[in-house]
Amino acid sequence: MGSQLGRYFRVTTFGESHGPGLGCVVENCPAGLLLCEEDIQKELDRRRPGQSRITTPRQERDRVEILSGVFEGKTLGTPIALLVRNENARAKDYEDFRHIYRPSHADYTYDMRYGHRAHLGGGRASARTTIGVVAAGAIAKKILREKFGVEICAYVAQIKDLALAKDFKLPDIRTLQQIIEQNEVRCPDNELAQAMYRLIQDTRQDGDSLGGVIEAVAENVPPGWGDPVFDRLDAMIARAILAIPATKGVEIGSGFRSTTMTGSEHNDLFYVENGKIRTRTNHSGGIQGGISNGERIFVRVAFKPTATIARMQTTVTDQKEEVVLKVKGRHDPCVLPRAVPIVEAMLALVLVDAAMGAKLARLDSW
């Protein structure tokens, strides 16, 4: 099972949604980084369940424990083990699914792959396993911010057909980080966020679910991060983002919109500003030839509607019997508000790994 991400800053996640706990092991974090549990906890609090009336009501504190790799408040350069214990798992809610394949879940495919699965809450396929990603991402974000001045922010840009206006102007990234935490949807347009909130509430009461789009930006990424050909920075970002449960598409920069443009419209023309080479537009999304060019990295992520819905659906059992299913339990009617810190974490993990790779690529950087 592919539970590891990164070539230099390596992260291995572990755990199931209804097991004793979940977490990660982070290897090759440089020694000397000031790190405490609160640095990680503030990111986990943004991801945890039970935040509002439009998220799952499952109550988990998601308190992180640092088991190794930190001494007297500083990293040692040794593997950092992080653990979050499950406190509010309700196995009885899933007992009916022991032999039933839920529509659009990983129940059937895991059975076909392994012949044995944890049917409680989706096991390893559950979005709860992103706890390890967010915990490791908190360390990555801290390194990027303190060492390189890189800031990352993701936000909800669309839920179903409610979307930010095409001419919506994003504020500076520090302001953006503050604005999205002021509403429960994490959308930078407060009026649109209210409409999104009502739509999620209405859809939940109707027993259904919603998908949408999250956008993410990374500021101050220096030029020269990323490797050509198979380890292109945009390819590594796409690989990591698509590992997030419920993701169905990734765009970098202009993405699919570029197919409607001519080369003269799409090319990002270079110029010099205050002694630095810049581009007048950013259709490339901050990446050219798989390597960062110093402009804002811009990513769009498509999330499908949550697979678990409170409606009667037809399905089959592992004995190929047709049955009618109505799912019980506690679930998100729309994953996007809680997925924002997960997207940020994945982007941070790829960027810190690319930063380490860039240092190794040139002798003059040693």
N, C-alpha and C positions, 0 to 999 in steps of 0.2 A: 504494500500500500504506500502510495506516495505521500508521506506525511512530513517531508522536509522541503524547505524553501531556502534558496540562497547558496552561492558558491563560496563566499568569504564570511559574510555575516549569516551564519546558518541557524535556521530555526526548525525545530522538530516539535510538532504539536501532538498531544495525546488526550485520550479520554472520550467518553460517550455521554450523551445528554442526560441519562438517568443512572450513570455509574457513580462511584464514590466521589469522583472529582475530575477536573480537566485542567490542562495547563500546557506548558511548553518548556523546552530546554533551548537556551540561546548560547551558541558557541562563537568564539572569536570576538566578543565584545571587548574593546580595548580596556586595559586596566586604568584605574584612576578616575573613572567617571563617577561623579557624585550621584548616587542612586538610592532611593528609599521606596518603601511600599506605596507611599502616597503618590509618588511620581507615576506609578502604574495604575493605582486605584482610581485616579481622576478620569482616566480613559475608560476603564471598565465600568465606571458609574454611568458613562454616556451610552454604553452598550447594553447594560443590564435590563432584564425584564421588569414589568410593573412600573414603568416610568410615568405612564399617563393612561387615560381611558381609551386610547387608540392603539395600545400595545397589549401583549399577552399579560393577563393578571397574575401569572406565576410570580411568586415573591421569592427572590433570591438576592442576598446581599452581595454576592460575588466578591467576597473579601479575598484579596490575594495574599499569599505567603511566599516570601523569598526563602527558598530552601538552601541555596548554595550560590557561590560566585560573588558574594558581596560581604565585605568585612569592614566594620567601623565606618559604614556609610559610603564606601567606595568599591567599585568593581575590582576584581582581582585578576581579570584576564582569563579566568577559568570558567567552565560552563555555568550559566545562571539557570537554575531550575525554579520555575514559578508554578504555584498550585492554587487552584480555586476549588473549594469543596462544594459539592451539591448539597443543599440543605432542604429544598422544598420539592423534591421529585415525587410524583404520584404515579407509581407503577400501575396501580389498578386502572387508571384511565386508558391504558394501552393493552390490557390483557386480551381484549377482543381482537387485536391485530396480530396475534401470534401466528395465525395461519392465513390472514387476509392481506392482500396487496392493495395498499391505498393508491388511488389514481395519482399519477404524476409524482409519486415519491420514489425513493430508492429501494423500497422493500423488495420488489421483484428482481431488480438488477443486482442487488447485493446477494440475494439467494443464488442467482445464476453464477455470480463470480466466486462466492466463497462456500456456498452450501450451508451456511450457518450465519445468522445475523442477530443483532440485539434489536428486538422489535419494540423496545420501550422508547418512545419518543423519537424514533429514527436513528438511535445509536450514534454511530460515527458520522452518519450523513446529516445529522441535525445541525442547524445554524448555531446551536449552543457551543459547538466545537470551535467557533471563532473566538472564544475567550482567549485561547492561546495566541491567536493572531494579534488581537488587540493588546494583550499584555506585552508581547515582543515588540509590537509596533510602537508602544509607548517609549521603550528604550531607544528604538531607531529614531523616533521624532526628537528625542532629547539630544542625541548625538548630532543630528542634522541641524538642529537649531543652534546648539552651543558651539559646534565646530565650524559650520559652514554658513550659518545665518539663513538656512533654508526653512521656510514655513509652508505648511500644507493645510489646506482646508477643503472639505467636501460639503455638499449641500444638496437638498432635494430640489431638482429643477422641474420635475413633472410627475404627476400622479394621474394615471389614466389619460384623459384629454385636457386636464388642467396643467398648463405649462407656463413657465416664465416667458414674457414677451421677447421676441427676437431682438429687440433693441434695448433690452434690460442691461444696464451698465453695472457691473460688479464694483463694489467699493474696494479700497485697499484691503489686503488680506487680513490685517489685524482687526479692522472694523467688521469684515465679513465673519470672522470667527466669533465675534461678540453678537452680531445680529442673529445668526442662526440658532444660538442657544436661548433666544428670547421667545421662541415659539416651539410648540411640541412637535411640529412637523419638520423642523430644521430647514425651512425654506427662507431665502433672503428677502423675499417680498412678503411682508406681514399680511397684507390684504389677501394675497393669493393663498398664503398659509392657512388663513381662516376658512377659505373655501375648500381647501384640501382636507382640512380637519373634519368639516361637516360631511364631505363626501365619504371619507373613511368611516365615520360614525354611521352614516346611512347604509353603507355597504355591509358593515358588520351586522347591523340589525337585520339585514336581509339575508344573512347567512352566507355571504359571499366574500371575495377578497379582491385586492387591487395590486397592480404593478406600476412601474414608472421608471424614471431616469434620475440617477444621481450624477452630478458633475463634480470633478475634483480639480484643484489647481495647486501647483507647487511653485513658489516664488523663490528667486535668488539661486536657482540651481546653476552652478557654473558651467561653461562650455567644456565638453570633453568627457562627459560621463556616458558610459555605454560602450559595448563592443560590436564591431561589424558582424555581418552575416547572421549566424544562428543565435547570438546573444545580444541582438539589437536591444537598445533600451526600451523601445516601444513594444517589441515582442515579449520582453520579460515582464513589462507592466501588464500587457494583455493576458499573459499566462497566469500571473498572480491574481489579477482581478477576476478572471473566469473561474478561479478556484473557490470563490466565495459562493456559498449556496444561493440558488435562485437567480444568479446572473445568466444572461442570455446573449449579451453583446457588449463590445467595447469599441469606442471610437477615440482616436488620438487626433487632436486638432480639428480640422474641418471634417474629417471622417467621411461618411457617405455623401455629405453635401458637396465634397470636392468633385464628385462625378458629374455635377451640373455646371462646372466651371471650366473655363479655358485656361491654358497654361499661363497666359499673360495676366489673368485675373487671380490665379492661385499662387504664383511665385511670390515668395517673401523677399523683397528687395533689401539689400544690405545698405547701411549707411554708418557713419561714425558719430557717436555722441559722447562728449566728455572723454574722448580717448578710447572708448570702447566700441567694438563692432556690434551693431544692433540690426534688427529687421523692422521694416516699416509696418508690416502686417505679421500675423502669427498663424497662418493657415497650417503650418507644420506642427503646431502644438508644442513648440519648444524642442523638437527632435528632428534632426535631418541625418539621413544615412545611418539611423540607429544610434546616433550620438547626440547628446544635449548640445544646444547652440547658445544657451544663456538666456533665452526668453522663457516666459511662463509656460510650464508644462500643463497642458489642458487635456483632461480625460472625461469621456462620457460613458456611463455604465447603464445598461438596460437590465432591469429586474422584472421577472415574470410575476404574475399574481401568486400569492401564497397558495400552495397546493392543498393545504388543509382548510376545508370549508365546512360550515355547519348545515350542509344540505344532503339530502338523500342522493347517493350515486351508486351506479352499478359497477361491480368489479368481480374479481375471481379470487379463489383461495389457492394455496399451494398444492391442492389436490385437483385443481382445474374445475372447481365447482363455481357456478355463477351465483353471486349473492348481492344483496342490497346493503349498502353501508351508510351509516351516519356517524361521523367522527365526533367523539367526545374529547374533552380536555381543554387546555388553555393555549391559545394560539394567536399570533399576530394577524389581523385582517389585512395589514400592509406592512411589509418588512422595512420599507425605505427609511423611516425616521431613525430606527435603530441601526441600520446598515451604514449610516454616514461615518461613524468612527471606524468601522471595519474597512471601508474603502480607503480612508486616510491611512490606516495602519498598513494595509497591503502596499500602497504607494510608497510609504516611508521605508518599508522593508526592502523594496526593490532599489530605491534610491541610495540607501546607506550601503547596500551591497555593491552598487555601481560606483560609489565613491571610493570604496576600498579597492575595487578593480582598477580604477583610474590611477590610483597612487602606484600600483604595481606596474602599470603600463609604460611609465617613463622613468628613466634613470634619474633625471634631474629633479624628480619629486621625492626621491629618497632622502 
